[in-house]
Amino acid sequence: MTAPPRFAGVHRLLSLIRQLATRPPFTHRAPDLQVRGDEPLPLVCLVGGEAPDRFLAALESALGDASPRIPHALVDADTAGARSAARWGLPGEDPAAAAAAREPPLLPLLDELSFRLAADSFGAGRLTRFDHYRLADWLSGHRLPPARGRDDRSAVLALLRTWSGRAPQPVGASGTDPSVSVAEVASGVWTRLGLWLLMWVGQGAFRRWLSQRPAGLGREARWFMRRQPYMVPRHSTDFLGFAERLTLDRRSFENAEQVKKLLVHAFLEDLRAAYRRRRWRWFPRRSGWRRTGYVTVLITHATGDNGGWELLRLINAVRNETGELDPLLVVAACDRPPDRSGGTDGRPMSAHDADRALQLWRRGLPHRRQLLATDARYLVLDLPEPVPPGRVGALAADDAAAWDPSETAWRLPPPPRLARRGAVEGLLAVVLVAVLAAPLLTVRQYWHEHCSVLRSQVDAAVSVELLRFGPDDAQCVGHSDSAAQVFGTNARLQAAQLRVFAENGTAARKRAEIPDRPMISLVYFAGLTHAGSDLDTDHAVAEELEGIALAQQQQHAASSLSEPLVRVVIANAGRGMRQAHHVAEQHLIPLIDADDSIKGVIGMDRTVPETEEAIRILGEAGIPVFGTTLTGTGLAELSQLYFQLVPDNTRQAELVARYAAHIGRDKVTVYHPPIDPDHPDEYVKTLRDAIADRMGDAVELVDWRDDVNELPPPCRRLDWAQAYQRELFFYAGRENHYRDFLRTMNDGCVDSDRTPHIVADDAVTRAVAQASFRTDDTFAGSRVRYVGLGSLVVLGGRDCVTYGRPAPALSDMQPMQSFCSGYQRLRARLAADLPATELPATSYPGERVGVAYDTVRMLVDLVRLGGRHRWHRAALVQLLREPGYEFLGASGVISFSASRIGDSRNIAILELAIPPSGDPQSREPEPSCVFLIGDLYRVGEPGSDTGNGCPVAPDD
């Protein structure tokens, strides 16, 4: 290998070329040229004997070691023509035949450069395919094939399609007209004729439009016709005409210089396209930003005879005439300097003054390119003869070491970080992860808590959100009317919701079949979710939903077209109704405002401050609320549209007082949990205060501070032998403490006849209904007494569940008969659908089933009385308040003409005798009525005259 030449100024010459080959940053501003970003590049002409050729050969090796790789090519102008001609000749064929196929390129040196630069050998991906140049060269080297038929454009179109590789396709696979087969599909003479005519006209128009447009050449056609000036594109009506002018047959009528300039301009345009930093003027083009080194072309032995000077002259002319920048750096070893070139004295400057020469060239470029000077783009440098290897030490140190690896190891600036491969994708991935992290985490949390995310976005009847009740307690609250969202995790609770949703589907189908049939909607509002397991609450809520589903089923079975259909939306306020106010304001009010068919909200679960706030919010929005189990005092004051289907705590206090007198007890000890003054349990507070107000000095109030087990057991009192016959113990608390309370109160009791006489409030019905309570050995053989709000339903007994008829004491009550008939079938379906652990544990109907059942039936009755009109909610409420309106339900008569609180309704103390454990003769216990007050079947009609007010069989 020949040693690289060393001469005076070689270091500065290499530095100059390295500087020119390095692409400036986008924000760079050249002080000499007053341009930003890319700069005009000179045509560097090296003269001086053999030194330039040797220098370019060594430079090509240095360029090959650059990092990142610089697209470059070393071409010998003397052999470029022969190489180009050999490449276009087909191997193994007669050269004369190959020449007949196409003429050699007009500019062999440019053709060789395009071939070298198109190679995928520069590490950063293929530079360009040179589509514009190759198309122009293809057309300029071929003759038009003879035209066949009437269309004289078919020849050039065929030539273009051959170049693009897209041969024309036949009209149909079989050569038949597709309009014929399409028309034959239609039936009817006129239809077939119309379709055939439409297809025939459309196909002809499409064929004519397509025939004028070569497929796959839109980008190139637009550039040749609109964005370049050579060969005067406006002289052609379209691209096909312009392409014809480039072919061998027509080229003789064109200016040869213009054709060559077009070829050079197309070549440079392909390089510009590869280096563009923007796409469509505004969008960044990353592949262009990654190119930090200009394309460097090294031409050796450039003379006037081998096309070297011709190519340099054409590049100079194209750059002057178009004014466009291009990324091509040409360094040529020339046999002579161009005319009128050089420095201040008219002679080429030496390599030692390369920096000064570049400065002078940049300073004079604006003026000389404006004059279209034939040498405006040349930067000519004179290279001295290389020194022999033995005399290298005589050179300056930098020139002597110019070709050392440490000096020639070119390091181009790295591309901007965002332009690097995978950078934008990585950034987008990070941004996407950051943007989607919260939604994905939300979706995961929603999924974990069985909370629908997507359905609430597309269905107005499903609106849910995930709210946090504690550090590890997130619950799904909102409302739903379909199986798309089911609240809670308990199997019985879920089955009850699905039964309601199934009836909603039945109502929708019947309404679709008969659009004139009226339909009302109700919202059932309760706390359906909680952390951990709470069968007491789950089964209590499930009872109400089962009663609602039973009422829906019986109503939908009616054949009369005037009978309303019933749709029920289930709303969840979370554990203990903690989010009742939020759900009412954010979910229920928008739903009800948008749906006139919703007549009211039923349920409400329990008396807590959040429930009271929800009642107030709904009342202010004009929405009636029907409390099915609330007994807190003063709830009617929160809203003029609030109705309570059970007596409040003042009536319960009256029941306790009258019962105490009935059994001869002159003292009542009320046990209750501690009451938080900042967040009181309104149910417990109002019940305690009501009993205290009712009985005065006969009441003793006892609360436990930390644990119910800290209460002193009555049986361990010294005066218990005398006190047990005159003292009544009343539990005023929630169901979650009731079992521990009973264990504590019975502790130390030896004689079963002297156990404390305990009555519990209505809240404990949730606990009493559980099989685990009645099978607890602690309570075996004991009697449990509690307040029943829907006592008539409970007293329906085992016969109601087993045979579908009420107990004899209620056999004359028709609503109770209808209820038991449906409830018996409901229990049978529950036995088939639920696991044994989730089945109702009682042998009698739950009171919540009956009260919820009556609430739905009452509202249906109101709509029925209102006729076929679309009654407003306020009108139904007014009808409910009309004097004389009574509704007889399974739980007794309901009337709100005198008060919006059902204080006149019956309320009883029930007693459940729990059999001894392991007794094979014991049956499933049923509650019995020990004391009852209030109306039974008619307003103002008291209970039986047996002294305790409880109903009895007709023959008793």
ZILIN-V361840 format. One record per backbone hydrogen bond with DSSP energy under -1.0 kcal/mol. NH is the residue of the N-H (numbers start at 0). CO is the residue of the C=O. Records with the same first field share a line. If there is no record, write none. Layout:
NH: CO  CO
//
This chain:
9: 6
12: 8
13: 9
14: 10
15: 11
16: 12
17: 13
18: 14
19: 15
20: 16
22: 291
27: 24
29: 34
33: 29
36: 27
42: 376
43: 329
44: 378
45: 331
46: 380
50: 47
53: 49
54: 50
55: 51
56: 52
57: 53
58: 54
59: 55
60: 56
61: 57
62: 58
63: 59
65: 62
66: 409
72: 295
74: 297
76: 299
79: 75
82: 78
83: 79
84: 80
85: 81
86: 82
87: 83
92: 89
97: 93
98: 94
99: 95
100: 96
101: 97
102: 140
110: 106
111: 107
112: 108
113: 109
114: 110
115: 111
116: 112
117: 113
120: 118
133: 129
134: 130
135: 131
136: 132
137: 133
138: 134
139: 135
140: 136
141: 138
156: 152
157: 153
158: 154
159: 155
160: 156
161: 157
162: 158
163: 159
164: 160
165: 160
174: 171
179: 176
181: 177
182: 178
183: 179
191: 187
192: 188
193: 189
194: 190
195: 191
196: 192
197: 193
198: 194
199: 195
200: 196
201: 197
202: 198
203: 199
204: 200
205: 201
206: 202
207: 203
208: 204
209: 205
210: 206
212: 209
216: 213
220: 216
221: 217
222: 218
223: 219
224: 220
225: 221
226: 222
231: 228
234: 231
235: 232
241: 237
242: 238
243: 239
244: 240
246: 243
247: 141
250: 246
252: 249
253: 250
258: 254
259: 255
260: 256
261: 257
262: 258
263: 259
264: 260
265: 261
266: 262
267: 263
268: 264
269: 265
270: 266
271: 267
272: 268
273: 269
274: 270
275: 271
278: 282
282: 278
284: 276
288: 284
289: 285
291: 289
293: 20
294: 326
295: 70
296: 328
297: 72
298: 330
299: 74
301: 332
308: 302
310: 306
311: 307
312: 308
313: 309
314: 310
315: 311
316: 312
317: 313
318: 314
319: 315
320: 316
321: 317
322: 318
328: 294
330: 296
331: 43
332: 298
333: 45
334: 301
342: 346
345: 342
350: 381
352: 349
353: 350
356: 352
357: 353
358: 354
359: 355
360: 356
361: 357
362: 358
363: 359
364: 360
367: 363
368: 364
370: 366
372: 367
375: 372
377: 374
378: 42
380: 44
381: 348
382: 46
386: 5
390: 387
391: 388
393: 390
394: 391
399: 395
400: 396
401: 398
403: 400
406: 403
407: 403
408: 404
409: 407
411: 66
418: 415
422: 419
425: 421
426: 422
427: 423
428: 424
429: 425
430: 426
431: 427
432: 428
433: 429
434: 430
435: 431
436: 432
439: 435
440: 436
441: 437
442: 438
443: 439
444: 440
445: 441
446: 442
447: 443
448: 444
449: 446
450: 445
456: 453
458: 454
461: 458
462: 478
464: 476
466: 474
468: 472
469: 472
472: 469
474: 466
476: 464
477: 571
478: 462
479: 569
484: 481
493: 489
494: 490
495: 491
496: 492
497: 493
498: 494
499: 495
500: 496
501: 497
502: 498
503: 499
504: 500
505: 501
506: 502
507: 503
508: 504
509: 505
510: 506
511: 507
512: 508
513: 509
516: 513
519: 564
520: 596
521: 566
522: 599
523: 568
524: 601
525: 570
537: 533
538: 534
539: 535
540: 536
541: 537
542: 538
543: 539
544: 540
545: 541
546: 542
547: 543
548: 544
549: 545
550: 546
551: 547
552: 548
553: 549
554: 550
555: 551
556: 552
557: 554
562: 559
564: 517
566: 519
568: 521
569: 479
570: 523
571: 477
572: 525
576: 573
577: 574
578: 572
579: 576
582: 578
583: 579
584: 580
585: 581
586: 582
587: 582
588: 583
590: 586
591: 587
592: 588
593: 589
597: 594
598: 520
600: 623
601: 522
602: 625
603: 524
605: 603
607: 605
611: 607
612: 608
613: 609
614: 610
615: 611
616: 612
617: 613
618: 614
619: 615
620: 616
621: 618
622: 617
624: 640
625: 600
626: 642
627: 602
637: 634
641: 638
642: 624
643: 899
644: 626
648: 630
651: 647
652: 648
653: 649
654: 650
655: 651
656: 652
657: 653
658: 654
659: 655
660: 656
661: 657
662: 658
664: 659
665: 725
666: 725
667: 697
668: 727
669: 699
670: 729
671: 701
681: 679
682: 606
684: 680
685: 681
686: 682
687: 683
688: 684
689: 685
690: 686
691: 687
692: 688
693: 689
694: 690
695: 691
697: 694
698: 695
699: 667
701: 669
709: 706
710: 707
715: 712
716: 713
719: 716
721: 718
722: 718
723: 719
725: 722
726: 722
727: 666
728: 756
729: 668
730: 758
731: 670
736: 733
740: 736
741: 737
742: 738
743: 739
744: 740
745: 741
748: 745
753: 750
757: 755
758: 728
759: 784
760: 730
763: 760
764: 761
765: 762
767: 763
768: 764
769: 766
773: 769
774: 770
775: 772
778: 775
780: 913
781: 778
783: 911
785: 909
786: 759
787: 907
793: 789
794: 790
795: 792
796: 793
801: 797
802: 798
804: 798
809: 806
810: 807
812: 809
816: 812
817: 813
818: 814
819: 815
820: 816
821: 817
822: 818
823: 819
825: 821
826: 822
827: 823
828: 824
829: 825
830: 826
831: 827
832: 828
833: 829
837: 834
849: 845
850: 846
851: 847
852: 848
853: 849
854: 850
855: 851
856: 852
857: 853
858: 854
859: 855
860: 856
861: 857
862: 858
863: 859
864: 860
865: 861
866: 863
870: 868
875: 871
876: 872
877: 873
878: 874
879: 875
880: 876
881: 878
884: 881
886: 893
888: 891
891: 888
892: 935
893: 886
901: 643
902: 900
904: 901
905: 934
906: 932
907: 787
908: 930
909: 785
910: 927
911: 783
913: 781
918: 915
921: 918
927: 910
929: 908
930: 908
931: 947
932: 906
934: 903
935: 940
940: 937
955: 952
//
